[in-house]
Amino acid sequence: MQKGNIIMIVRTDEEIQETIGMVNARLQEKLINRHVNAAIKEGYKEALHILCEKITTIDDIPTRVKSTQGRFIAWLAVDYLIGQCDQKTLVNVPIKKQP
């Protein structure tokens, strides 16, 4: 599918479900609950919402996510859905190990 000059890749339901599982796994990691990772957790929670609802615009992200890093992760979820980034990029945002 093409939108303007951007070629969009349509993700299958199976691909999206697999990615949802991977994002859920990230949210289960112990370190994500540390204060230094609050923005990452916020972003992955919003990414989960985006993936589950198959939201393909970034319009509401600033109203739902406060941190810059969280907005970036949420934006990656939108980019993933429209084929502008791969699954690995979305699910491998580094979680900080040190305070």
All heavy atoms as an XYZ file, in Angstrom:
790
protein
N       0.845     -1.162      0.000
C       0.000      0.000      0.000
C       0.899      1.237      0.000
O       1.920      1.262      0.652
C      -0.874     -0.045      1.260
C      -1.807      1.115      1.372
S      -2.752      1.168      2.931
C      -3.427     -0.459      3.017
N       0.479      2.269     -0.718
C       1.284      3.480     -0.779
C       0.452      4.661     -0.309
O      -0.696      4.831     -0.704
C       1.787      3.718     -2.199
C       2.798      4.814     -2.260
C       3.590      4.800     -3.570
O       3.423      3.919     -4.382
N       4.429      5.780     -3.740
N       1.033      5.471      0.549
C       0.380      6.668      1.069
C       1.307      7.833      0.763
O       2.339      7.974      1.391
C       0.142      6.514      2.571
C      -0.678      7.612      3.176
C      -0.956      7.304      4.629
C      -1.862      8.342      5.220
N      -2.169      8.037      6.606
N       0.926      8.658     -0.208
C       1.827      9.723     -0.649
C       3.068      9.095     -1.248
O       2.985      8.243     -2.113
N       4.245      9.499     -0.773
C       5.501      8.913     -1.233
C       6.009      7.812     -0.310
O       7.090      7.300     -0.495
C       6.582     10.001     -1.344
C       6.290     10.953     -2.482
O       5.615     10.587     -3.427
N       6.779     12.167     -2.379
N       5.212      7.462      0.700
C       5.621      6.450      1.664
C       4.941      5.135      1.327
O       3.721      5.068      1.185
C       5.249      6.869      3.103
C       5.945      8.170      3.478
C       5.586      5.774      4.091
C       5.504      8.755      4.795
N       5.717      4.087      1.186
C       5.159      2.765      0.969
C       4.880      2.155      2.333
O       5.765      2.047      3.179
C       6.117      1.876      0.156
C       6.318      2.484     -1.231
C       5.591      0.453      0.072
C       7.361      1.792     -2.068
N       3.626      1.774      2.557
C       3.232      1.222      3.846
C       3.212     -0.306      3.776
O       2.702     -0.875      2.828
C       1.852      1.735      4.243
C       1.820      3.218      4.500
S       0.173      3.850      4.897
C      -0.235      2.927      6.349
N       3.762     -0.937      4.784
C       3.711     -2.382      4.919
C       2.583     -2.685      5.887
O       2.551     -2.163      6.998
C       5.041     -2.937      5.467
C       6.164     -2.653      4.480
C       4.920     -4.418      5.782
C       7.548     -2.959      5.022
N       1.650     -3.514      5.475
C       0.551     -3.881      6.349
C       0.976     -5.105      7.158
O       1.345     -6.134      6.605
C      -0.725     -4.179      5.533
C      -1.854     -4.606      6.444
C      -1.131     -2.963      4.717
N       0.956     -4.970      8.472
C       1.329     -6.066      9.371
C       0.164     -7.041      9.479
O      -0.998     -6.625      9.570
C       1.674     -5.538     10.765
C       2.799     -4.537     10.800
C       4.127     -5.195     10.551
N       5.185     -4.185     10.610
C       6.413     -4.425     10.256
N       6.767     -5.619      9.819
N       7.325     -3.480     10.324
N       0.475     -8.328      9.520
C      -0.571     -9.334      9.705
C      -0.972     -9.370     11.172
O      -0.218     -8.934     12.054
C      -0.087    -10.735      9.282
O       0.955    -11.147     10.179
C       0.412    -10.745      7.842
N      -2.154     -9.930     11.438
C      -2.598    -10.067     12.823
C      -1.624    -10.923     13.627
O      -1.377    -10.653     14.803
C      -3.996    -10.680     12.876
C      -5.075     -9.694     12.445
O      -4.823     -8.471     12.467
O      -6.178    -10.146     12.085
N      -1.056    -11.937     12.980
C      -0.096    -12.805     13.659
C       1.166    -12.037     14.046
O       1.683    -12.208     15.155
C       0.275    -14.007     12.776
C      -0.859    -14.989     12.556
C      -1.864    -14.547     11.495
O      -1.527    -13.686     10.638
O      -2.991    -15.049     11.522
N       1.657    -11.191     13.155
C       2.838    -10.377     13.458
C       2.557     -9.422     14.615
O       3.378     -9.271     15.521
C       3.261     -9.564     12.227
C       3.865    -10.364     11.117
C       4.110     -9.529      9.872
O       3.230     -8.737      9.469
O       5.203     -9.664      9.295
N       1.393     -8.801     14.573
C       1.027     -7.854     15.628
C       0.889     -8.582     16.959
O       1.389     -8.110     17.986
C      -0.260     -7.088     15.257
C       0.000     -6.212     14.023
C      -0.755     -6.248     16.432
C      -1.252     -5.616     13.402
N       0.256     -9.747     16.964
C       0.092    -10.518     18.199
C       1.449    -10.935     18.776
O       1.656    -10.889     19.994
C      -0.796    -11.741     17.957
C      -2.262    -11.401     17.810
C      -2.816    -10.633     19.002
O      -2.602    -10.986     20.155
N      -3.522     -9.545     18.717
N       2.355    -11.346     17.906
C       3.698    -11.718     18.363
C       4.387    -10.516     19.009
O       5.013    -10.627     20.067
C       4.532    -12.234     17.193
C       5.944    -12.592     17.586
C       6.797    -13.030     16.409
O       6.534    -12.603     15.266
O       7.744    -13.795     16.649
N       4.255     -9.361     18.392
C       4.873     -8.146     18.910
C       4.230     -7.725     20.229
O       4.926     -7.309     21.160
C       4.807     -7.017     17.863
O       5.404     -7.490     16.648
C       5.539     -5.773     18.330
N       2.920     -7.863     20.335
C       2.228     -7.579     21.593
C       2.792     -8.469     22.700
O       3.062     -8.002     23.816
C       0.700     -7.766     21.441
C       0.117     -6.618     20.604
C       0.011     -7.858     22.797
C      -1.330     -6.822     20.183
N       3.007     -9.732     22.395
C       3.598    -10.647     23.374
C       4.985    -10.211     23.791
O       5.340    -10.290     24.981
N       5.766     -9.730     22.848
C       7.131     -9.280     23.152
C       7.113     -8.007     23.998
O       7.929     -7.849     24.907
C       7.915     -9.091     21.858
C       8.138    -10.401     21.120
S       8.886    -10.172     19.502
C      10.614    -10.147     19.974
N       6.188     -7.091     23.706
C       6.064     -5.868     24.506
C       5.600     -6.233     25.917
O       6.120     -5.702     26.907
C       5.112     -4.851     23.835
C       4.789     -3.689     24.775
C       5.715     -4.328     22.535
N       4.649     -7.149     26.024
C       4.209     -7.618     27.347
C       5.375     -8.207     28.129
O       5.496     -7.982     29.339
C       3.089     -8.655     27.218
C       1.729     -8.019     27.232
O       1.492     -7.057     27.943
N       0.823     -8.556     26.438
N       6.226     -8.953     27.459
C       7.402     -9.544     28.119
C       8.331     -8.448     28.644
O       8.882     -8.568     29.741
C       8.147    -10.473     27.158
N       8.506     -7.382     27.866
C       9.338     -6.262     28.331
C       8.737     -5.647     29.587
O       9.444     -5.273     30.513
C       9.472     -5.168     27.255
C      10.238     -5.508     26.007
C      11.654     -6.005     26.176
N      12.564     -5.298     27.023
C      13.419     -4.349     26.637
N      13.461     -3.951     25.391
N      14.245     -3.791     27.496
N       7.406     -5.521     29.611
C       6.737     -4.931     30.769
C       6.801     -5.830     31.998
O       6.571     -5.364     33.115
C       5.278     -4.601     30.422
C       5.099     -3.390     29.505
C       3.670     -3.320     28.979
C       5.473     -2.108     30.223
N       7.139     -7.095     31.824
C       7.272     -8.020     32.947
C       8.685     -8.052     33.518
O       8.907     -8.631     34.588
C       6.855     -9.435     32.516
C       5.411     -9.540     32.074
C       4.433     -9.010     33.112
O       4.510     -9.365     34.279
N       3.532     -8.138     32.691
N       9.641     -7.435     32.824
C      11.016     -7.419     33.320
C      11.080     -6.605     34.612
O      10.507     -5.524     34.707
C      11.957     -6.821     32.267
C      12.102     -7.697     31.034
C      13.035     -7.112     30.001
O      13.985     -6.391     30.380
O      12.802     -7.362     28.804
N      11.762     -7.141     35.619
C      11.843     -6.480     36.930
C      12.415     -5.066     36.853
O      11.926     -4.150     37.500
C      12.677     -7.315     37.895
C      11.949     -8.490     38.459
C      12.797     -9.172     39.519
C      11.997    -10.270     40.176
N      12.699    -10.853     41.314
N      13.466     -4.900     36.064
C      14.148     -3.599     36.014
C      13.266     -2.475     35.472
O      13.509     -1.307     35.762
C      15.424     -3.698     35.181
C      16.568     -4.497     35.807
C      17.732     -4.623     34.827
C      17.028     -3.860     37.104
N      12.240     -2.815     34.714
C      11.393     -1.765     34.140
C      10.609     -1.026     35.225
O      10.165      0.094     35.026
C      10.461     -2.316     33.032
C      10.069     -1.188     32.080
C       9.243     -3.003     33.625
C       9.525     -1.637     30.760
N      10.488     -1.641     36.394
C       9.755     -1.005     37.494
C      10.596     -0.027     38.306
O      10.076      0.640     39.195
C       9.165     -2.080     38.413
C       8.053     -2.823     37.719
O       7.196     -2.231     37.082
N       8.087     -4.137     37.808
N      11.886      0.067     37.999
C      12.736      1.041     38.692
C      12.386      2.449     38.207
O      11.996      2.654     37.061
C      14.207      0.742     38.409
C      14.615     -0.620     39.006
C      16.037     -0.898     38.779
N      16.812      0.000     39.637
C      18.125      0.027     39.645
N      18.811     -0.778     38.866
N      18.764      0.854     40.435
N      12.556      3.418     39.106
C      12.222      4.809     38.790
C      12.949      5.312     37.531
O      12.357      6.041     36.737
C      12.531      5.711     39.991
C      12.220      7.142     39.735
N      10.932      7.605     39.607
C      13.033      8.214     39.549
C      10.959      8.904     39.355
N      12.220      9.301     39.326
N      14.205      4.901     37.358
C      14.977      5.382     36.200
C      14.391      4.877     34.883
O      14.718      5.405     33.824
C      16.475      5.001     36.276
C      17.140      5.669     37.457
C      16.674      3.500     36.305
N      13.524      3.874     34.939
C      12.925      3.313     33.733
C      11.449      3.674     33.572
O      10.748      3.097     32.741
C      13.094      1.787     33.730
C      14.538      1.397     33.566
O      15.247      1.931     32.729
N      15.003      0.471     34.395
N      10.987      4.645     34.348
C       9.574      5.026     34.305
C       9.136      5.462     32.907
O       8.040      5.106     32.455
C       9.299      6.141     35.318
N       9.971      6.201     32.216
C       9.617      6.670     30.868
C       9.524      5.507     29.879
O       8.645      5.487     29.009
C      10.640      7.692     30.380
N      10.402      4.540     30.042
C      10.378      3.363     29.166
C       9.102      2.566     29.415
O       8.418      2.146     28.475
C      11.639      2.499     29.383
C      12.890      3.296     29.000
C      11.555      1.197     28.589
C      14.189      2.668     29.452
N       8.760      2.385     30.680
C       7.539      1.660     31.027
C       6.316      2.389     30.482
O       5.417      1.769     29.904
C       7.438      1.502     32.545
C       6.260      0.678     32.985
C       6.289      0.450     34.488
C       5.140     -0.439     34.926
N       5.219     -0.719     36.367
N       6.294      3.708     30.637
C       5.190      4.511     30.123
C       5.058      4.322     28.610
O       3.957      4.138     28.082
C       5.423      5.988     30.458
C       4.364      6.913     29.907
C       4.703      8.386     30.087
O       5.894      8.762     29.929
O       3.784      9.155     30.357
N       6.182      4.353     27.918
C       6.171      4.194     26.469
C       5.698      2.829     26.027
O       4.913      2.698     25.082
N       6.156      1.788     26.717
C       5.731      0.434     26.350
C       4.254      0.198     26.659
O       3.579     -0.529     25.938
C       6.622     -0.622     26.996
C       7.853     -0.911     26.168
C       9.119     -0.869     26.719
C       7.743     -1.228     24.812
C      10.251     -1.128     25.956
C       8.870     -1.487     24.045
C      10.111     -1.443     24.619
O      11.221     -1.694     23.845
N       3.745      0.810     27.728
C       2.312      0.692     28.007
C       1.497      1.321     26.875
O       0.495      0.766     26.422
C       1.964      1.342     29.344
C       2.340      0.507     30.534
C       1.872      1.184     31.811
C       2.043      0.282     33.004
N       1.503      0.909     34.221
N       1.945      2.478     26.420
C       1.246      3.136     25.312
C       1.438      2.345     24.019
O       0.508      2.231     23.209
C       1.723      4.579     25.140
C       1.014      5.331     24.033
C      -0.492      5.509     24.257
O      -0.990      5.302     25.377
O      -1.169      5.869     23.274
N       2.617      1.784     23.808
C       2.864      0.960     22.623
C       1.903     -0.224     22.599
O       1.363     -0.584     21.543
C       4.313      0.478     22.597
N       1.668     -0.810     23.755
C       0.733     -1.921     23.865
C      -0.671     -1.479     23.445
O      -1.347     -2.169     22.674
C       0.732     -2.427     25.307
C       0.240     -3.821     25.573
C       1.027     -4.850     24.773
C       0.362     -4.127     27.051
N      -1.083     -0.327     23.935
C      -2.385      0.234     23.549
C      -2.448      0.444     22.037
O      -3.435      0.073     21.385
C      -2.616      1.554     24.302
C      -3.780      2.347     23.812
N      -5.083      2.000     24.070
C      -3.823      3.471     23.048
C      -5.879      2.888     23.497
N      -5.142      3.780     22.874
N      -1.412      1.022     21.480
C      -1.360      1.302     20.035
C      -1.443      0.009     19.231
O      -2.190     -0.081     18.247
C      -0.085      2.099     19.695
C      -0.219      3.539     20.219
C       0.206      2.089     18.196
C       1.073      4.324     20.258
N      -0.680     -0.996     19.645
C      -0.681     -2.266     18.930
C      -2.032     -2.970     19.039
O      -2.546     -3.495     18.045
C       0.434     -3.171     19.445
C       1.858     -2.695     19.176
C       2.850     -3.549     19.948
C       2.180     -2.701     17.690
N      -2.602     -2.991     20.224
C      -3.889     -3.668     20.423
C      -5.019     -3.001     19.636
O      -5.894     -3.679     19.105
C      -4.245     -3.712     21.908
S      -3.224     -4.846     22.871
N      -4.972     -1.682     19.581
C      -6.017     -0.930     18.879
C      -5.675     -0.659     17.408
O      -6.472     -0.067     16.690
C      -6.286      0.397     19.597
C      -6.749      0.240     21.032
C      -8.060     -0.510     21.150
O      -8.955     -0.294     20.303
O      -8.195     -1.325     22.085
N      -4.467     -1.050     17.006
C      -3.970     -0.843     15.629
C      -4.075      0.633     15.204
O      -4.564      0.972     14.145
C      -4.698     -1.751     14.639
C      -4.465     -3.224     14.934
C      -5.187     -4.101     13.944
C      -4.975     -5.561     14.329
N      -5.800     -6.457     13.542
N      -3.563      1.487     16.072
C      -3.580      2.934     15.839
C      -2.413      3.291     14.923
O      -1.271      2.967     15.225
C      -3.491      3.701     17.175
C      -4.701      3.371     18.035
C      -3.360      5.205     16.935
C      -4.598      3.845     19.472
N      -2.686      3.957     13.829
C      -1.633      4.261     12.852
C      -1.367      5.758     12.697
O      -0.827      6.195     11.681
C      -1.978      3.649     11.479
O      -3.253      4.152     11.047
C      -2.005      2.137     11.546
N      -1.742      6.538     13.704
C      -1.392      7.956     13.707
C      -0.755      8.301     15.050
O      -1.013      7.643     16.057
C      -2.623      8.871     13.502
O      -3.471      8.764     14.647
C      -3.381      8.517     12.235
N       0.036      9.344     15.043
C       0.712      9.779     16.272
C      -0.045     10.905     16.976
O       0.407     11.401     18.001
C       2.163     10.218     15.978
C       2.185     11.397     15.005
C       2.981      9.053     15.448
C       3.531     12.078     14.873
N      -1.185     11.272     16.461
C      -1.914     12.443     16.942
C      -2.172     12.463     18.447
O      -2.038     13.503     19.089
C      -3.253     12.583     16.198
C      -3.065     12.766     14.705
O      -1.950     13.150     14.275
O      -4.027     12.517     13.955
N      -2.564     11.353     19.033
C      -2.941     11.332     20.451
C      -1.791     11.028     21.392
O      -1.950     11.104     22.611
C      -4.058     10.308     20.674
C      -5.371     10.750     20.050
O      -5.556     11.966     19.849
O      -6.208      9.874     19.766
N      -0.636     10.663     20.858
C       0.482     10.274     21.724
C       0.855     11.377     22.717
O       0.983     11.100     23.910
C       1.696      9.802     20.893
C       1.364      8.475     20.200
C       2.943      9.657     21.776
C       2.426      7.994     19.216
N       1.005     12.639     22.275
C       1.400     13.680     23.254
C       0.381     13.896     24.372
O       0.748     14.334     25.455
C       1.541     14.944     22.400
C       1.763     14.441     21.016
C       0.985     13.162     20.922
N      -0.876     13.575     24.138
C      -1.879     13.757     25.184
C      -1.929     12.569     26.141
O      -2.442     12.679     27.244
C      -3.292     13.952     24.581
O      -3.669     12.776     23.862
C      -3.327     15.159     23.672
N      -1.374     11.444     25.732
C      -1.427     10.224     26.537
C      -0.102      9.897     27.224
O      -0.074      9.131     28.176
C      -1.846      9.051     25.660
C      -3.269      9.197     25.097
C      -3.648      8.067     24.177
N      -3.452      6.765     24.767
C      -4.360      6.101     25.481
N      -5.535      6.641     25.707
N      -4.093      4.895     25.954
N       1.004     10.447     26.715
C       2.330     10.110     27.234
C       3.072     11.400     27.576
O       3.204     12.282     26.729
C       3.131      9.279     26.189
C       4.475      8.873     26.732
C       2.340      8.054     25.754
N       3.578     11.485     28.792
C       4.223     12.715     29.254
C       5.703     12.807     28.894
O       6.187     13.860     28.515
C       4.063     12.850     30.763
C       2.632     13.044     31.184
C       2.503     13.123     32.674
C       1.040     13.254     33.057
N       0.829     13.207     34.473
N       6.432     11.706     29.038
C       7.886     11.758     28.854
C       8.282     11.709     27.383
O       7.596     11.115     26.554
C       8.558     10.593     29.589
O       8.213      9.360     28.973
N       9.401     12.327     27.077
C       9.925     12.318     25.707
C      10.268     10.899     25.269
O       9.908     10.479     24.172
C      11.166     13.223     25.608
O      10.795     14.549     26.007
C      11.705     13.259     24.193
N      10.943     10.161     26.131
C      11.322      8.798     25.772
C      10.086      7.915     25.603
O      10.021      7.085     24.693
C      12.259      8.197     26.814
C      12.824      6.857     26.380
C      13.869      6.327     27.343
O      13.882      6.669     28.514
N      14.762      5.511     26.832
N       9.092      8.106     26.439
C       7.847      7.361     26.310
C       7.142      7.648     24.998
O       6.637      6.737     24.331
N       7.114      8.939     24.617
C       6.500      9.306     23.330
C       7.257      8.678     22.171
O       6.669      8.220     21.202
C       6.450     10.834     23.184
C       5.414     11.471     24.089
C       5.149     12.935     23.757
N       6.328     13.773     23.799
C       6.777     14.412     24.877
N       6.122     14.298     26.028
N       7.837     15.167     24.834
N       8.579      8.631     22.283
C       9.402      8.021     21.242
C       9.060      6.542     21.076
O       8.889      6.050     19.953
C      10.883      8.193     21.587
C      11.809      7.437     20.689
C      12.069      7.876     19.406
C      12.418      6.267     21.117
C      12.914      7.168     18.559
C      13.265      5.562     20.290
C      13.514      6.009     19.007
N       8.932      5.810     22.175
C       8.605      4.385     22.106
C       7.208      4.198     21.512
O       6.995      3.316     20.664
C       8.729      3.728     23.496
C      10.198      3.726     23.937
C       8.164      2.300     23.485
C      10.421      3.351     25.396
N       6.263      5.024     21.934
C       4.907      4.938     21.380
C       4.928      5.212     19.874
O       4.256      4.531     19.095
C       3.992      5.930     22.097
N       5.713      6.196     19.472
C       5.831      6.533     18.052
C       6.422      5.339     17.285
O       6.015      5.037     16.167
C       6.693      7.763     17.891
C       6.656      8.418     16.536
C       6.444      7.816     15.323
C       6.846      9.796     16.248
N       6.507      8.737     14.318
C       6.747      9.960     14.857
C       7.116     10.904     17.037
C       6.894     11.196     14.235
C       7.250     12.133     16.416
C       7.130     12.274     15.028
N       7.372      4.644     17.888
C       7.929      3.449     17.256
C       6.845      2.402     17.010
O       6.873      1.696     15.993
C       9.036      2.835     18.118
C      10.403      3.507     18.098
C      11.339      2.811     19.078
C      10.998      3.499     16.700
N       5.897      2.289     17.927
C       4.803      1.324     17.748
C       3.973      1.678     16.521
O       3.605      0.796     15.736
C       3.931      1.269     18.995
N       3.701      2.959     16.337
C       2.981      3.400     15.135
C       3.827      3.105     13.900
O       3.335      2.555     12.910
C       2.618      4.904     15.216
C       2.049      5.402     13.891
C       1.639      5.162     16.351
N       5.099      3.457     13.962
C       5.995      3.186     12.834
C       6.052      1.695     12.522
O       6.107      1.299     11.357
C       7.403      3.713     13.112
C       7.526      5.212     12.895
O       6.558      5.836     12.418
O       8.606      5.758     13.195
N       6.045      0.867     13.542
C       6.036     -0.585     13.330
C       4.779     -1.003     12.559
O       4.850     -1.761     11.593
C       6.118     -1.326     14.668
C       5.814     -2.787     14.523
C       6.753     -3.669     13.996
C       4.568     -3.290     14.878
C       6.460     -5.013     13.832
C       4.271     -4.637     14.722
C       5.218     -5.487     14.183
O       4.920     -6.815     14.011
N       3.629     -0.516     13.002
C       2.370     -0.903     12.352
C       2.324     -0.514     10.886
O       1.746     -1.237     10.072
C       1.170     -0.295     13.091
C       0.807     -0.934     14.426
C      -0.310     -0.147     15.098
C       0.401     -2.389     14.240
N       2.918      0.625     10.538
C       2.874      1.057      9.137
C       4.112      0.634      8.358
O       4.286      1.014      7.203
C       2.636      2.582      9.018
C       3.773      3.393      9.617
C       1.294      2.960      9.626
C       3.685      4.884      9.365
N       4.965     -0.137      8.988
C       6.109     -0.699      8.277
C       7.325      0.192      8.186
O       8.219     -0.055      7.385
N       7.404      1.205      9.030
C       8.540      2.118      8.987
C       9.664      1.726      9.935
O      10.740      2.312      9.901
C       8.082      3.546      9.285
C       7.123      4.089      8.244
C       7.746      4.159      6.864
O       8.800      4.737      6.672
N       7.098      3.535      5.896
N       9.420      0.761     10.819
C      10.491      0.202     11.648
C      10.184     -1.269     11.878
O       9.037     -1.705     11.725
C      10.688      0.972     12.949
S       9.648      0.493     14.328
N      11.191     -2.014     12.243
C      10.979     -3.443     12.442
C      10.681     -3.762     13.907
O      10.799     -2.916     14.794
C      12.164     -4.265     11.925
C      13.479     -3.930     12.620
O      13.464     -3.271     13.683
O      14.523     -4.343     12.106
N      10.275     -4.989     14.145
C       9.915     -5.455     15.475
C      11.081     -5.313     16.455
O      10.904     -4.883     17.596
C       9.477     -6.919     15.364
C       8.993     -7.539     16.640
C       8.709     -9.003     16.435
O       9.643     -9.776     16.193
N       7.450     -9.386     16.507
N      12.269     -5.651     16.004
C      13.457     -5.600     16.858
C      13.692     -4.186     17.394
O      14.011     -4.000     18.563
C      14.671     -6.089     16.070
C      15.942     -6.148     16.855
C      17.092     -6.680     16.012
C      18.381     -6.650     16.795
N      19.520     -7.117     16.020
N      13.531     -3.189     16.535
C      13.730     -1.799     16.948
C      12.736     -1.417     18.038
O      13.102     -0.768     19.027
C      13.599     -0.855     15.742
O      14.558     -1.231     14.750
C      13.812      0.589     16.136
N      11.491     -1.835     17.885
C      10.459     -1.502     18.865
C      10.693     -2.193     20.204
O      10.624     -1.561     21.256
C       9.070     -1.875     18.318
C       7.909     -1.756     19.295
C       7.772     -0.330     19.829
C       6.622     -2.211     18.639
N      10.972     -3.465     20.192
C      11.002     -4.209     21.458
C      12.357     -4.222     22.158
O      12.456     -4.734     23.271
C      10.482     -5.658     21.285
C       9.058     -5.655     20.795
C      11.373     -6.465     20.390
N      13.368     -3.638     21.552
C      14.700     -3.684     22.159
C      15.220     -2.343     22.657
O      16.426     -2.115     22.698
C      15.700     -4.311     21.187
C      15.494     -5.799     21.057
O      15.197     -6.476     22.030
N      15.633     -6.318     19.854
N      14.327     -1.454     23.066
C      14.777     -0.213     23.689
C      15.463     -0.601     25.002
O      14.888     -1.331     25.807
C      13.593      0.748     23.946
C      14.052      1.963     24.733
C      12.947      1.158     22.634
N      16.696     -0.164     25.202
C      17.444     -0.598     26.398
C      16.807     -0.123     27.706
O      16.375      1.018     27.825
C      18.820      0.050     26.226
C      18.912      0.434     24.794
C      17.504      0.666     24.322
N      16.756     -1.036     28.650
C      16.297     -0.720     29.998
C      17.537     -0.452     30.851
O      18.508     -1.227     30.804
C      15.466     -1.888     30.576
C      14.163     -2.010     29.774
C      15.191     -1.685     32.054
C      13.299     -3.172     30.182
N      17.504      0.655     31.595
C      18.661      1.040     32.404
C      18.821      0.092     33.582
O      17.863     -0.221     34.290
C      18.482      2.471     32.895
C      18.417      3.475     31.774
C      18.040      4.842     32.279
C      17.854      5.773     31.095
N      16.690      6.615     31.224
N      20.042     -0.337     33.790
C      20.362     -1.258     34.894
C      20.857     -0.520     36.121
O      20.774     -1.019     37.232
C      21.392     -2.293     34.433
C      20.850     -3.196     33.341
C      21.887     -4.185     32.879
C      21.490     -5.106     31.774
N      20.240     -5.070     31.176
N      21.409      0.670     35.956
C      21.956      1.456     37.057
C      21.050      2.633     37.364
O      20.377      3.137     36.478
C      23.353      1.976     36.690
C      24.361      0.897     36.382
C      24.654      0.011     37.575
O      24.726      0.478     38.695
N      24.812     -1.274     37.334
N      21.040      3.105     38.621
C      20.200      4.258     38.996
C      20.613      5.542     38.320
O      21.609      5.691     37.759
C      20.376      4.363     40.500
C      21.495      3.495     40.877
C      21.789      2.591     39.722
